[in-house]
Amino acid sequence: MAAKLPEEEHPKQAFGWAARDESGVLSPFNFSRRATGEKDVCFKVLYCGMCHSDLHMVKNEWGTSTYPLVPGHEIVGVVREVGSKVEKFRVGDKVGVGCIVGSCRSCHNCTSNLENYCAEMILTYGAKNYDGTITYGGYSDIMVADEHFIVRIPDALPLDATAPLLCAGITVYSPLKYYGLDKPGMHVGVVGLGGLGHMAVKFAKGMGVKVTVISTSPSKKQEALGHLGADSFLVSRDQDQMKAAMGTMDGIIDTVSAMHALLPLIGLLKTNGKLVLVGAPEKPLELAAFPLLMGRKMVGGSGIGGMEETQEMINFAAKHNITADIEVIPIEYANTAMERILKADVRYRFVIDIGNTIKSTH
């Protein structure tokens, strides 16, 4: 039976790794999680993926960080306790938490299962909770969250390689579905072959779509075609290749977060084609109107996904055996891993082995 707990239980001692200032250096950190409320699930964290946004946040590159900051929003583990009114989870269940742990639950977005676009959305770390405390992420031994923001991980999926799906996976799955780029036989381009890009290839292939990887690096061709199963590969700096592919794609998922030209990508689209941005370059990109007018083309965006769709994505991944390509590391390696993320020196996601390497000091 699920353990039902009194709501007045004391806050839980937690242990993790935090950045203390804009140097971004992570070090051991003792803190408290809230007591398990009546709708809360408390779980032991076993793995946490390292997202590029963790790097931005520990260094306050977006100007919103509050220290001490415990990063991590690709969190998976096993349920330890549930509140008295929790309906969906029991002790022992495999679960995960992604980028959000709260929303108003009453606005139009929330009632449309789009909690990720709620104006009062609470991010999993570095955000202000309803009680005024700051949220702490998954580089820690335990997690407490409302059951509405908990995702069930099917037994068919390995926990470590599933963790990155809670951010990278949903970030590409949602636009493929929303923009109608999930129909078998369609042709979709994926720009950039990193954490997001490799997941976009896998999900699009799982949907039965023809996939072309578009990259500045010719060296990634064998990886894209041989390992990830893409159908073709375009070197974006090769004018002849790009010209030959003009007007051939129904849509493009652009995962690049560095400055890059959109015009050549728009040229690859068919009439009514859609270029969808999921990467976030720091400076505005140049967008000319005429190439859009001349083919009724669209440039759109997408950010993570709502809770219902996130569960749908995880279930789809289990059905189609989709996981991230990962390098599992101990928490002590996290600072070095951050440096390697900066250099794009990872195929394709670091995942911290929290369960075996975070040792509590209490």
N, C-alpha and C positions, 0 to 999 in steps of 0.2 A: 504493500500500500504506500501511497505517497505520504511523506511526512508532512503533517500540517503543524504550522508553528504559531505560537502566540505573536501577535503583531508588535507587542511591546518589547520584543527581544532587543538586546543591545546591539549597537553597530558592530560590524565585523572587522577584525584586524586584517589588513591586507598587506601584501608585500610585492613590490614591483621595481621597475627601473624608470627613472624620470630624468628629464632635462631640467636644470635649475636656472638656466639663462640662455641668451642668444648664441652662446658657443655651440649649443645643441648637444653637448656631451651628456651621455646617459650614465647614471650611477644608481646604486641601490637606494630604495625609498620605502619607508614604512608609512602607511596611511590607513584610513578607515573607509569601508563600504557601508552603505546604509543597511539597517536591519531589513530582513526579508519581509516586505509588506504583503498585504493580503493578496495582491495580484502579481507579486514579484516571483521571479525564478532566480535562484542563486546557483551558479555552476562553477565547478573547478575548471580553470582554464588549462587546456593541454597544449594548444598551439595558437600562435598568432602570426599572421602574415605581416610583412613590412611593405607598406604602400609608399609611393613617391610623396604623397601628401604628408606622411610622417616626417620626412626629411624637411619639407617646407615648414611644418609646424614647429619642430624642435628648434629651428633657427629663426623663428618668427618672420619668415620671408613674406607672409601675407599680412603681417601687422596685427594679427588677432590673437596671438598666443598669450596665455597666462601661465606663469610658472609657480610652483613646479608643475611640469607637464608630463603626464604618462601617456605615450602615444599608443596606437594600435586599434584598428577598426576592422580587422579580419580575424575574428575571435571564435574559436571552437573549443568545446569541452564536454563535460558530463555533469548532468544536474545533481546537485547535492541536497537542495531544499526547495520546497515550493510553498507559497503562501496559501492561506486557508481558502481563498476563492479562485485559485488557479485551476483552469479547466483542461488545458491542452497538453500539459507536461507532467511527468512523474519523475521521481528520483531514479537516476540511472539512464535517462534519455540522453542521446547525443544531440547537442544543440549548438547554435551559433548566434553571434551578434555581429551586424555589419556596421554601417556608418552612422546610424541614428538610433537613439534610445528613447526618444520622446517626440510628441507633437501635440497639437491642441485637441485632436480627435473630433472636432466639431465643424471646422471650416469646409468649404466646398472641396478643396483638395483632399483633405483627410477622409471625408465621406465618399470620395471617389477612389479610394485606395491609392492616393498619391501623397502619402505622408512626407515623401522626400521633397515635395514642393510646398509644404506648409510653412507659412511665415514664422511660426513659432517652433519649428523643428529644433530638437536638441541633438547636437552631434555627440557621438560616443565619447569623445575626449576633448578637453580644452574649451568646453561650452558651459554656460551657466544653467544649472538645473532649476526646477521649479522652487526648490527650497533655498536657493541662493548659493548652494555649493557648486564647485567646479567638477565637471565629469572627468573621470580617469579611465583610460583605455585598457587595452588587452595585454600590454607588456607587464602583466601582473598575475598573481596566483588565483584570484577569484574574481567573479563578475556577478553583479546583481542588476537585473533589469526587469521592467514590466513585461509580462508574457506576450503582449501584443507585438513587441519588438524582438522577440526570440524566434529563430528559425529552427525547424527540425531538420537534422541531418540524417538521411536514410542510411541504413546499415551497409548498403552496397558501396558507399563512398568512403575512402580513407580520410580520416580527419585532417591530417597534415596537408594533403594536396587539395583539400576542399576549402580550407580557410580563405585563400585568395578569391574564391568565387563570390564571397560576401561583399567585396568591393569591385575588384576587376571584372568578375563574372557578370554581375548585374549591370555594371556600367555599359557593357557592350550588348548584353541580351536585350535590355529594355529598348534601345533604339532600333535594333533589328526587328523587333516585334511591332513597335509603335509606327515606324515609318514603312511598314509593309515589305521589308526586305528579307522576309523569312519564307518566301514561296519557293518550293522546289523548282529548279531550272533557272532561277534568276541569276544574274551575274553581279556580285558585290566585290568592291575593292576594299582592302584594309591597308591604311597608311600607317607605317611604323610597326615594327615587330618586337615590342617589349612586353611588359606585363599585361597591358590592355590588349595589344595587337594579337598576341598569341592566343588569348582567350577568344577574341573576335573570330579568328580563323576557325577555332574548334567549334564554337557555337554555330557559326554560319554553315559549316560542313555538316553538323548534326541536323540542321534544318533542311539539308538537301540542296543547298545553294552552291553555285560555282564561285570559287574564291580566287581573286588575284591579289597577291601581296605587293604593295607599292613601297619601295624602300630606297634610300640613298646609298645603301650598302650592298654592292653586288655579292659580297661574301656571305650574305644571309640567304642566298638563293637555295642552296642545298638543304638548309635547315627548314625553310618555308615549304619546299616541295616534298622533300624526302621524309622529314620528321613530323611536321605539322599537318601535312596532307593538303596543302593549297594546290590549286589546279594550275596556276601560272604565276609568274614573278616579273614585275616591271621595275627597272632601275629608273627612278624618277629624274636622274640627271642625264639620262640617255635620250636625246631629242628624237632619235629615230624610233626607239621603242615606244615612247609616249605618243608620237604622232600616229603610229600604226594602231594604237589602242583607242584613239579618240572615238567618242560616241558609242562605246561598247558596254557601258556599265549602267545597271539600274540604280545603283546607290553605292556610296562610299562611306565607310566608317573611318574617320580621321582621328587617330589616337595620339597624334604628336603634340607635345606641350612646348616645343621650341618654336621660334619664329620660322615660318615657311610660307611659300607662295600658294595661294588657293587657285589662281587662274589655271594652271596646268591640270589640276584635279577636276575643276568644273568642265574642262574640255573633254575629260574621259567619260562624262555622263551622257547617256542617251537623252532624248527629249523627255521631259518630266522627271529627269533623274534627281536624286537627293544626295547632297553632301552633308553628312552629319558629324559635327564636332563633339568629341568627348574628351579631348585633351584641352588644356587651358593655358595657352601662351600668355606670358605676363604683359605683353604689349599688344595693342590692337593689330589685327591682321588687315591687309588691304583687300577690299572687295569691290570689284568693278561691276556696274549694273548691266552693261550690255550683254556679257556672256550668259547672264541669267535670263534676260528678256528673249534672247534668240533661241532658247530651247525650253522655255517655261520651266527652268530649273530652280531648285530650292536649296538654300543653305540653312540647316537647322542645328539644334543642339540637344543634349540629353544629359541628365545627371542622376546617377544611380537608379533606384527604382523604389516603388512602394513595397510594403511588407508582403502583400498577397503575391505580387509579381516576383519578389525575391524568393519566396517559397516555391513558386512555380518554376523558377530558374533552377533551383537546387534539385527539384524533382526531375526536371528535364535532363540535368547533368547526370543524375543517377541512372536514368533510363538509357542514355546514350554513352555512358562511361566517359564523361568529360571531367577532367581534373586539370589543375594548373601544373606546369612544369616547375619544380621547386628545388631549392637548395636548403636543407634543414640545418639550422645553426643553434648553438647554445646562446643564452642571453648575453654571456660575456663577450660574444663576438659582435654584438649589435652595433657598436660604434664603428668598427671596421666595415661592417655591412653597409652602414649609412654612406661611408666614403665610396664604397663600390657602387651603390645605387646612383650616386652623383655622376659616376663615370660610365653608367649603363653596363657595368661589369657583372651581370647576373642573368642566368637563363632559367626562369624569367621572373621568379619571385623568391625572395628569402622568406622562410617561415621559421619562427623561433620555437624551439622545443621548450615551451614554458614548463610543462609538467615535470620534466627531468632535470631542468637546469636552473629554475628559480627556486632558491632555497630560502625559506622563511627564516627570519632572525628572531621571531617571537615564539 
